[in-house]
Amino acid sequence: MDGKSKLTLGAALDHFIPKAMLVDAEQHRRARMFMLSHAFGPILGNSLPVYLFLMDIVRDYRVGVFFLSITAFWAYPFLLRATGHYRLLAFISIQNLASCVLWACYAFGGLLSPFLPWMLIIPLLSFLYLPSVGWIRNALLAQLVCNLGLLLYICLGGVALPPVDLGELQVIGLVSMGAVAIYFAMMALYFAKMFHEQREFGRELNALVSSSDNLRNLTSAAEQAGAAKAEFIASMSHELRTPLNAIIGYSQLLIEEAADEGDIDGADDLGKIHRSGSNLLYLIDHILDYSRIEAGRMPINARAGRVASEHLSWRDACSKLPEPVELIWRGGAHDAQPLVTDWTALGAIVTNLVASLCATTSGTRSIAVTMHRGSEGAFSLEFASLGRAESDAKIDLSAEIFDNADDVSPTRYGTMGIESALALKYIHLLRGVIEHGPKAHGSLRIAFPPIEPDSALERAA
Amino acid sequence: MTLVLVVEDNEMNRDMLTRRLERKGLAVECAVSGPEGIRMAGEVMPDIVLMDVALGEMDGWEATRAIKADPRTTHIPVIALTAHALESDRKKSLEAGCSEFETKPVDIERLIAKIKFLIN
């Protein structure tokens, strides 16, 4: 039998408690107390009339009424389950107990009755079953005063008490006191347990509050670090690009001048400077874009455009990659229709994916791109290498990069790593999904959902 | 001869771009800030303006808006030069009144093609 199906005392008690009370810890605790005392109280209480009967001390209607008034407590759990009126039943139960004690005092000696100490249990149980607030508290106190008044009336000669031999009740008096003591001990233990649980709860709550404060501080520190990083990136972007632009521009100028003067060797050396500068700028651009997207500083600017014309700039960019690639556009029949997207981001996806896909193939550096238009502005791009896959291991590496975007770095994967990682960041920025194509052809398919025009959304990928 | 006004605050970029344009047979005038670019556009009446967008206190977009707001210079096409090809930069450039958008380092052949297209 597993833990869930195991019948525990708590589960048995909860069976009778209304569901509305189970969800509130305070009400649940009170209802549990009510159930516990109604389940076991009659066993303890009935020890008294049973003793009277068995010991042949009293064997008439008085014992019968006493026995029945105690046994009646077993009906309350069923009444609670049937009606759900906890508060009303609690008041009736308290009155039932008071009536029981009043009867025992009337029938067995008045103020000298050995059952008088049970009167002490009434206020105790009253405020265990019901909260000490507002009209409930006042009603319980009024009920207690009325019962005490009735007790005094009965015991001080208001009614004629039946004859009883008090000498024969001495032993039952001890039993009664013992039962009261046991009852009080049970209550005390229960309270001790509750107190301990509340103290533990308080400690856990304090620990949680402390953890929450720590988390808040860490989040704040992370946000400050993110803002500082974004600011650093923004300033570094300008500081790095300006001198690189000068290196690239002047080298290009000098190449042109050297070519004019017929200095072929000089032009060749200058070409190396120019290519190195361009490659460095290419890498820096990728790293800065990656960081910008990660910092949530890359806005999406969607506009309507036509793939038929936009793809020309992609083809141009692919031809100027550090390792140039031929982009072969295989547009579908719907290419002439306007499409709303962030065309700059889409261009970055295309060029970076083309570059990384080419790194997985050999024989040719040509990538065919096909567009598929979906409904309501959704679309997908399919990239297929026209070369043969260089090796399964390299294709697997490519797949690993796309599957683990957070674990890529140029250090680990070389240039292909940063190109793939940046492509993924841009794809996530546009909420696209990469679907791997047939492994043998090194192809990929990316699906994009519709984007609203002029979206001001800024998302971190 | 086509007269190009280059508005660029970085001395090396300004010098490099001037020399490359002159090598292609264009006449070049330079301004080092947005306000100077606005003033010179009115004075020299260039055929086209190449406007760096990161110019310090008055950026290139604001300077372009001022050139376009002046009836004397409103007809002069402006090509925005930015360090990076962000869609947001492109959008800002077009909204400011720029006719074209080019990233640095410039591809001189493509830039010349755009200049010819715009002034014709």
Interface residues (C-beta under 8 A of the other chain):
Chain A: S237 H238 R241 T242 L244 N245 A246 I248 G249 Y250 Q252 L253 E256 E257 S278 L281 D285 L288 M298 P299 I300 N301 R303 D342 W343 T344 A345
Chain B: N10 M12 N13 M16 L17 R19 R20 R23 A54 A83 H84 A85 L86 E87 S88 R90 K91 K104 P105 V106 I108
